[in-house]
Amino acid sequence: MRKLNVDLETLRTIYRIPMWVLSWFVNLESVEGGTLNSRLIEYPFIFKEMTQLRNGRVLDVGCTDGGNFLSPTLATLGWDVFGIDIRPWIYTHTNFQFQTGDIAEGTDFPEDFFDVVIAVSSIEHFGLAQRYGIKEQNLAADQEAVDEISRILKPDGIFLLTVPYGKGGIIQPAERIYNNETLGALISGWIIAEQTFFHLSGTGKWEEVPEEEARQTPSLAGICVSCMKLKPSPSS
């Protein structure tokens, strides 16, 4: 099916009309104090970890996002920042280099090149057709991306990963929801140095929860994020 290409103003209109109609029946301010955007807890987690490290080379996987201030901030702080995404990105900085590409299909970065690799809510989308311009389904793309990250990360490097977490499954074409089993398989070659879980309550508040509670998050209706600091396993 051929899809329409629209500009930003048209897209904003398309978004606002249903919201206007919905407001007739729903109190849209009932969760005014909350937010659906998991960046509210993911970015602070990333910066907390990055401030403990010496500046070096960092790769931002799936960086193309108008609201992504992660790469710009790290570049401004003196990190040598690289970004990769299948979609183009217009951001420029003297400390930032962008590469258009699919990390799941491999990259031309040398082995042991990066001190840190960051993947904030990106891995779960890889290989799911009809999202972000992906045309062919590849359910192994998330694992292929992690394997490539392992290749290009230094043996003493850090992999900072955030993904949706709960009962598990795939919400096509939106994202994968990982559970203990599928996430364990994805990072089986890594050492978990730190892992926290954040759950979005029904009132729109982000709360840190134990894994036992996080795993009960329903895949379709719930929102829970696992934030991880990973290190390469010596045997990998």
C-alpha positions as a printed NumPy array, in Angstrom:
array([[  0.   ,   0.   ,   0.   ],
       [  1.332,   3.39 ,  -1.002],
       [  1.572,   5.817,   1.92 ],
       [  1.34 ,   9.584,   1.864],
       [  4.353,  11.777,   2.538],
       [  3.297,  14.801,   4.585],
       [  5.067,  17.854,   5.954],
       [  5.283,  18.738,   9.645],
       [  2.34 ,  21.153,   9.598],
       [  0.059,  18.57 ,   7.982],
       [  1.168,  15.933,  10.457],
       [  0.455,  18.295,  13.344],
       [ -3.058,  18.88 ,  11.975],
       [ -3.658,  15.137,  11.62 ],
       [ -2.599,  14.707,  15.245],
       [ -4.644,  17.565,  16.664],
       [ -8.01 ,  16.788,  15.049],
       [ -8.46 ,  13.373,  16.774],
       [ -7.274,  14.951,  20.062],
       [ -9.911,  17.667,  19.642],
       [-12.647,  15.071,  19.047],
       [-11.392,  12.908,  21.924],
       [-11.557,  15.894,  24.274],
       [-15.358,  15.871,  23.928],
       [-15.517,  12.56 ,  25.765],
       [-12.296,  12.293,  27.804],
       [-10.746,  14.592,  30.39 ],
       [ -7.321,  14.965,  28.804],
       [ -5.979,  16.638,  31.945],
       [ -6.697,  13.617,  34.141],
       [ -3.02 ,  12.599,  33.887],
       [ -1.681,  16.074,  33.103],
       [  1.142,  15.612,  35.587],
       [  2.359,  12.395,  33.979],
       [  4.306,  11.568,  30.861],
       [  4.39 ,   8.638,  28.464],
       [  7.899,   9.493,  27.297],
       [ 10.362,   7.073,  28.858],
       [ 13.249,   9.447,  28.055],
       [ 12.356,  11.109,  31.347],
       [ 14.004,   8.22 ,  33.191],
       [ 16.295,   6.821,  30.479],
       [ 18.392,   9.925,  29.822],
       [ 19.129,  10.565,  33.523],
       [ 20.232,   6.93 ,  33.817],
       [ 22.595,   7.367,  30.859],
       [ 24.062,  10.633,  32.137],
       [ 24.548,   9.189,  35.616],
       [ 26.665,   6.412,  34.136],
       [ 28.523,   8.652,  31.674],
       [ 29.613,  11.133,  34.335],
       [ 31.56 ,   8.325,  36.021],
       [ 33.656,   7.722,  32.904],
       [ 36.568,   9.467,  31.232],
       [ 35.697,  11.084,  27.886],
       [ 36.292,   8.885,  24.864],
       [ 34.427,   7.515,  21.84 ],
       [ 30.718,   6.823,  22.241],
       [ 28.205,   5.462,  19.731],
       [ 24.529,   6.467,  19.946],
       [ 22.556,   3.649,  18.288],
       [ 19.261,   4.75 ,  16.749],
       [ 20.029,   8.408,  17.391],
       [ 17.632,  10.009,  14.897],
       [ 14.971,  11.696,  16.997],
       [ 13.986,  15.339,  17.092],
       [ 13.884,  15.109,  20.881],
       [ 17.272,  13.421,  21.27 ],
       [ 19.497,  15.702,  23.31 ],
       [ 21.774,  12.829,  24.336],
       [ 24.283,  13.105,  21.479],
       [ 24.304,  16.941,  21.48 ],
       [ 24.936,  17.052,  25.23 ],
       [ 27.717,  14.46 ,  25.183],
       [ 29.37 ,  16.165,  22.207],
       [ 29.233,  19.504,  24.017],
       [ 30.8  ,  17.872,  27.089],
       [ 33.782,  16.774,  25.014],
       [ 32.926,  13.193,  24.103],
       [ 33.828,  12.003,  20.595],
       [ 30.266,  11.092,  19.6  ],
       [ 29.17 ,   8.914,  16.695],
       [ 25.559,   8.284,  15.72 ],
       [ 24.012,   5.602,  13.545],
       [ 20.447,   5.24 ,  12.3  ],
       [ 18.665,   4.025,   9.187],
       [ 17.049,   7.477,   8.991],
       [ 19.037,  10.657,   8.267],
       [ 19.652,  13.215,  11.   ],
       [ 20.41 ,  16.904,  10.472],
       [ 22.291,  17.53 ,  13.73 ],
       [ 25.879,  18.743,  13.337],
       [ 28.675,  19.379,  15.848],
       [ 32.471,  19.356,  15.701],
       [ 32.453,  16.377,  18.102],
       [ 29.702,  14.466,  16.297],
       [ 29.82 ,  12.164,  13.272],
       [ 26.69 ,  10.6  ,  11.815],
       [ 26.449,   7.446,   9.727],
       [ 23.305,   6.323,   7.942],
       [ 23.025,   2.569,   8.25 ],
       [ 21.516,  -0.468,   9.929],
       [ 23.814,  -1.67 ,  12.71 ],
       [ 22.105,  -5.076,  12.544],
       [ 23.563,  -5.499,   9.062],
       [ 27.063,  -4.652,  10.273],
       [ 29.155,  -1.5  ,  10.196],
       [ 32.563,  -0.436,   8.942],
       [ 33.737,   0.555,  12.426],
       [ 36.911,  -1.3  ,  13.473],
       [ 36.832,  -3.903,  16.205],
       [ 37.286,  -2.609,  19.764],
       [ 36.66 ,   0.964,  18.588],
       [ 34.233,   2.44 ,  21.132],
       [ 34.6  ,   3.081,  24.83 ],
       [ 30.823,   3.261,  25.263],
       [ 27.837,   2.23 ,  23.147],
       [ 24.387,   3.588,  23.99 ],
       [ 21.072,   2.191,  22.749],
       [ 18.123,   4.056,  24.264],
       [ 14.793,   2.475,  23.348],
       [ 15.999,   1.555,  19.875],
       [ 16.95 ,  -2.148,  19.819],
       [ 13.324,  -3.225,  20.334],
       [ 12.309,  -1.721,  16.969],
       [ 14.984,  -3.339,  14.828],
       [ 13.729,  -5.602,  12.069],
       [ 10.007,  -4.918,  12.595],
       [  8.475,  -4.132,   9.207],
       [  6.296,  -1.061,   8.591],
       [  8.039,   1.086,  11.239],
       [ 10.833,   3.595,  10.694],
       [ 11.03 ,   2.709,   7.004],
       [ 11.733,  -0.994,   7.613],
       [ 10.242,  -2.991,   4.746],
       [ 11.368,  -6.566,   5.409],
       [ 10.671,  -8.382,   8.661],
       [ 13.744,  -9.688,  10.484],
       [ 13.022, -10.904,  14.003],
       [ 16.708, -11.646,  14.575],
       [ 17.742,  -8.031,  13.954],
       [ 17.88 ,  -7.103,  17.635],
       [ 20.329,  -9.933,  18.344],
       [ 22.353,  -9.093,  15.243],
       [ 22.635,  -5.494,  16.431],
       [ 23.835,  -6.554,  19.888],
       [ 26.377,  -8.903,  18.304],
       [ 27.76 ,  -6.037,  16.204],
       [ 27.921,  -3.836,  19.283],
       [ 29.975,  -6.54 ,  20.972],
       [ 32.406,  -6.493,  18.029],
       [ 32.992,  -2.739,  17.967],
       [ 33.076,  -2.166,  21.741],
       [ 36.393,  -2.309,  23.58 ],
       [ 36.914,  -5.32 ,  25.878],
       [ 36.768,  -2.966,  28.877],
       [ 33.966,  -0.86 ,  27.373],
       [ 30.445,  -0.165,  28.597],
       [ 27.141,  -0.91 ,  26.843],
       [ 24.225,   1.187,  28.146],
       [ 20.935,  -0.358,  27.014],
       [ 17.294,   0.492,  27.706],
       [ 14.362,  -1.604,  26.446],
       [ 10.649,  -2.124,  27.197],
       [ 10.102,  -4.854,  29.784],
       [  7.141,  -6.877,  31.015],
       [  5.293, -10.061,  30.146],
       [  6.95 , -10.113,  26.741],
       [  5.872, -10.34 ,  23.119],
       [  5.88 ,  -8.31 ,  19.926],
       [  3.429,  -5.47 ,  19.337],
       [  3.619,  -5.333,  15.552],
       [  4.766,  -3.002,  14.077],
       [  5.59 ,  -0.917,  17.154],
       [  8.127,  -2.791,  19.269],
       [  9.257,  -5.88 ,  21.117],
       [  8.479,  -6.168,  24.812],
       [ 11.218,  -8.164,  26.518],
       [ 10.765, -10.443,  29.504],
       [ 13.288, -12.218,  31.684],
       [ 13.765, -15.013,  29.151],
       [ 14.02 , -12.985,  25.934],
       [ 16.132, -10.236,  27.468],
       [ 18.399, -12.865,  29.012],
       [ 18.889, -14.423,  25.578],
       [ 19.601, -11.023,  23.989],
       [ 22.393, -10.17 ,  26.442],
       [ 23.636, -13.688,  27.151],
       [ 27.211, -12.726,  26.23 ],
       [ 27.309,  -9.792,  28.641],
       [ 27.849,  -9.159,  32.332],
       [ 25.079,  -7.125,  33.979],
       [ 26.871,  -4.504,  36.061],
       [ 23.655,  -2.639,  36.879],
       [ 19.967,  -3.048,  36.086],
       [ 16.978,  -1.022,  37.202],
       [ 13.3  ,  -1.134,  36.252],
       [ 10.957,   1.829,  35.935],
       [  7.2  ,   1.429,  35.647],
       [  4.682,   4.016,  34.47 ],
       [  1.694,   3.975,  36.823],
       [ -1.902,   4.536,  35.779],
       [ -1.645,   8.131,  36.979],
       [  1.324,   8.83 ,  34.698],
       [  4.068,   8.676,  37.313],
       [  7.357,   6.877,  36.698],
       [  8.367,   4.681,  39.651],
       [ 11.362,   2.412,  40.186],
       [ 10.132,  -1.128,  40.861],
       [ 11.705,  -4.549,  41.549],
       [ 11.963,  -7.07 ,  38.708],
       [  9.222,  -9.182,  40.294],
       [  6.802,  -6.305,  39.767],
       [  8.211,  -5.24 ,  36.411],
       [  7.668,  -8.68 ,  34.894],
       [  3.912,  -8.395,  35.541],
       [  3.55 ,  -5.385,  33.237],
       [  1.012,  -6.252,  30.489],
       [  2.565,  -5.969,  27.058],
       [ -0.223,  -4.072,  25.336],
       [ -1.399,  -1.643,  28.004],
       [  1.54 ,  -1.307,  30.388],
       [  4.8  ,   0.587,  30.126],
       [  7.927,  -0.552,  31.923],
       [ 11.559,   0.037,  31.008],
       [ 14.694,  -1.884,  31.938],
       [ 17.826,   0.271,  32.132],
       [ 21.105,  -1.672,  32.032],
       [ 24.814,  -1.144,  32.307],
       [ 26.512,  -4.072,  30.575],
       [ 30.105,  -5.167,  30.24 ],
       [ 31.554,  -7.643,  27.722],
       [ 32.052, -11.108,  29.109],
       [ 35.702, -12.209,  28.964],
       [ 34.587, -15.434,  27.309],
       [ 32.519, -13.721,  24.595]])
